[in-house]
Amino acid sequence: MNVPAIALAGLGEIGLGAHLPALLRNPGVRLAAVVDPDPARRALAAEHTGAPAFDSIGEVLADPAIDAVVLATPPWVTPNLVGRVAATGRFVLAEKPLAVSSSAAAPLAKLPAGQRKRVQVGLTYRHDPALEVLRDWIVSGRLGDGLLVRAHIYDERRAPDAPEHERRIEATLAHGMPVVHEGAHVFDWFATLFGGPPERLEDSWAVATRPDLPSANLCGARLTYPGGVTVLAEFGWLTDALPRCEISVVGDRGHAELDGFTFDLRLTTAAGVERVAFDEDRTTRCFDLQLTRFTELISGARAVPSPGLADGLAALEISERVAVLAAWSLA
Ligand SMILES: NC(=O)c1ccc[n+]([C@@H]2O[C@H](COP(=O)([O-])OP(=O)(O)OC[C@H]3O[C@@H](n4cnc5c(N)ncnc54)[C@H](O)[C@@H]3O)[C@@H](O)[C@H]2O)c1
């Protein structure tokens, strides 16, 4: 195959901010089209690319020259688009979460095998080498046994001078608590770090910091992972001040800290402190790696997508269970 022709659908924050630059940086792909129903977003994209712009994916799917589509769309429209693109035999890189509920994602779970193997899921930070380092510290026993994980995932600060951002995040909250959106990444990291999905969801909680929010903006859970690992995970959006975003793993012999934004690592043991940081910022390196793996899938160099639909659906399933149990705690 020649350089694959890829269309980008969804020209919002992550579409224009991360996928488009990654597509333009990668000499192994050709950006063949951009799609967004919002003319203002198409105009913004035009500042960076001369690729033809369309208001619906239909035009892209009618063009036989296009090999693949990157979907950077809201999760309440993504499942239908994945199904439409996959049905044409094209490759899809679909943003997380795949949907806002398992029932909305059910058609994806039933895709025929031939289509499934063409769908990669945008669990972008799975590709970060920092996760491999942290996994190595865990499995090699450097932290000891009896691990306790504390994940504090705080993002989407409410800034008084950014009302549009606040409006967009509130609109997203109407489709589920922060865990539904952030949990896609975080539960995928835990599955990678601890060798599988949680064995038990022990309990969940939620707090709304304002009564007028469409759903609770703080929520969390206690889970047990394989090997008896206890995870305390909390997710928060839309506060004027954000607590530190980080994941830390405490064991008898060491304490590992992963910065939630940079993925810089720090390991503290009796021998001292070890730090690990990688080149480029986390977004650049992970979106580049993700796109490289997608091009390998398109070219046939990679037989199965990584991460694939099963990974995206598994992360959605546990995120949803946490949200449902947390909603009960509010009732
Ligand atoms: N992988 C990551 O690190 C990461 C980071 C941020 C967001 N995300 C995910 O990416 C998705 C998009 O997030 P965002 O912050 O960019 O949202 P956004 O609201 O800023 O952008 C979404 C864009 O999709 C467009 N859109 C809506 N329906 C469409 C359709 N049918 N066809 C084409 N475009 C359509 C909207 O007009 C909008 O411009 C979400 O699922 C979010 O969770 C992933």
The ligand as an SDF file (V2000), in Angstrom:
LIG
                    3D

 44 48  0  0  0  0  0  0  0  0999 V2000
   -6.9410   10.3980   24.0930 N   0  0  0  0  0  0  0  0  0  0  0  0
   -6.8930   11.4570   24.8740 C   0  0  0  0  0  0  0  0  0  0  0  0
   -5.9060   11.7340   25.5330 O   0  0  0  0  0  0  0  0  0  0  0  0
   -8.0720   12.3830   24.9370 C   0  0  0  0  0  0  0  0  0  0  0  0
   -7.9260   13.6670   25.4700 C   0  0  0  0  0  0  0  0  0  0  0  0
   -9.0400   14.5030   25.4600 C   0  0  0  0  0  0  0  0  0  0  0  0
  -10.2520   14.0600   24.9700 C   0  0  0  0  0  0  0  0  0  0  0  0
  -10.3630   12.7860   24.5000 N   0  0  0  0  0  0  0  0  0  0  0  0
  -11.6390   12.2690   23.9890 C   0  0  0  0  0  0  0  0  0  0  0  0
  -11.8110   12.7540   22.6650 O   0  0  0  0  0  0  0  0  0  0  0  0
  -13.1990   12.9630   22.4020 C   0  0  0  0  0  0  0  0  0  0  0  0
  -13.3910   14.3950   21.9340 C   0  0  0  0  0  0  0  0  0  0  0  0
  -13.0060   15.2540   23.0020 O   0  0  0  0  0  0  0  0  0  0  0  0
  -12.7640   16.8130   22.7740 P   0  0  0  0  0  0  0  0  0  0  0  0
  -12.3010   17.3320   24.0790 O   0  0  0  0  0  0  0  0  0  0  0  0
  -11.9490   17.0560   21.5750 O   0  0  0  0  0  0  0  0  0  0  0  0
  -14.2690   17.2860   22.5060 O   0  0  0  0  0  0  0  0  0  0  0  0
  -14.7560   18.5780   21.7190 P   0  0  0  0  0  0  0  0  0  0  0  0
  -16.1660   18.7880   22.1110 O   0  0  0  0  0  0  0  0  0  0  0  0
  -13.7780   19.6980   21.9100 O   0  0  0  0  0  0  0  0  0  0  0  0
  -14.6710   18.1420   20.1890 O   0  0  0  0  0  0  0  0  0  0  0  0
  -15.5420   17.2230   19.5830 C   0  0  0  0  0  0  0  0  0  0  0  0
  -15.7370   17.6730   18.1430 C   0  0  0  0  0  0  0  0  0  0  0  0
  -16.4660   16.6480   17.4560 O   0  0  0  0  0  0  0  0  0  0  0  0
  -17.3680   17.3120   16.5860 C   0  0  0  0  0  0  0  0  0  0  0  0
  -18.4310   16.3920   16.1790 N   0  0  0  0  0  0  0  0  0  0  0  0
  -19.6090   16.1370   16.8020 C   0  0  0  0  0  0  0  0  0  0  0  0
  -20.3220   15.2480   16.0790 N   0  0  0  0  0  0  0  0  0  0  0  0
  -19.5750   14.9400   14.9920 C   0  0  0  0  0  0  0  0  0  0  0  0
  -19.7770   14.0860   13.8820 C   0  0  0  0  0  0  0  0  0  0  0  0
  -20.9000   13.3630   13.7590 N   0  0  0  0  0  0  0  0  0  0  0  0
  -18.8050   14.0180   12.9310 N   0  0  0  0  0  0  0  0  0  0  0  0
  -17.6720   14.7420   13.0490 C   0  0  0  0  0  0  0  0  0  0  0  0
  -17.4340   15.5770   14.0870 N   0  0  0  0  0  0  0  0  0  0  0  0
  -18.3730   15.6590   15.0550 C   0  0  0  0  0  0  0  0  0  0  0  0
  -17.8540   18.5120   17.3820 C   0  0  0  0  0  0  0  0  0  0  0  0
  -18.4280   19.5080   16.5410 O   0  0  0  0  0  0  0  0  0  0  0  0
  -16.5590   18.9610   18.0230 C   0  0  0  0  0  0  0  0  0  0  0  0
  -15.8590   19.9060   17.2190 O   0  0  0  0  0  0  0  0  0  0  0  0
  -13.9240   12.6460   23.7140 C   0  0  0  0  0  0  0  0  0  0  0  0
  -14.4100   11.3320   23.6690 O   0  0  0  0  0  0  0  0  0  0  0  0
  -12.8460   12.7520   24.7690 C   0  0  0  0  0  0  0  0  0  0  0  0
  -13.0490   11.9180   25.9020 O   0  0  0  0  0  0  0  0  0  0  0  0
   -9.2990   11.9680   24.4640 C   0  0  0  0  0  0  0  0  0  0  0  0
  1  2  1  0
  2  3  2  0
  2  4  1  0
  4  5  1  0
  4 44  2  0
  5  6  2  0
  6  7  1  0
  7  8  2  0
  8  9  1  0
  8 44  1  0
  9 10  1  0
  9 42  1  0
 10 11  1  0
 11 12  1  0
 11 40  1  0
 12 13  1  0
 13 14  1  0
 14 15  2  0
 14 16  1  0
 14 17  1  0
 17 18  1  0
 18 19  2  0
 18 20  1  0
 18 21  1  0
 21 22  1  0
 22 23  1  0
 23 24  1  0
 23 38  1  0
 24 25  1  0
 25 26  1  0
 25 36  1  0
 26 27  1  0
 26 35  1  0
 27 28  2  0
 28 29  1  0
 29 30  1  0
 29 35  2  0
 30 31  1  0
 30 32  2  0
 32 33  1  0
 33 34  2  0
 34 35  1  0
 36 37  1  0
 36 38  1  0
 38 39  1  0
 40 41  1  0
 40 42  1  0
 42 43  1  0
M  CHG  2   8   1  16  -1
M  END
$$$$
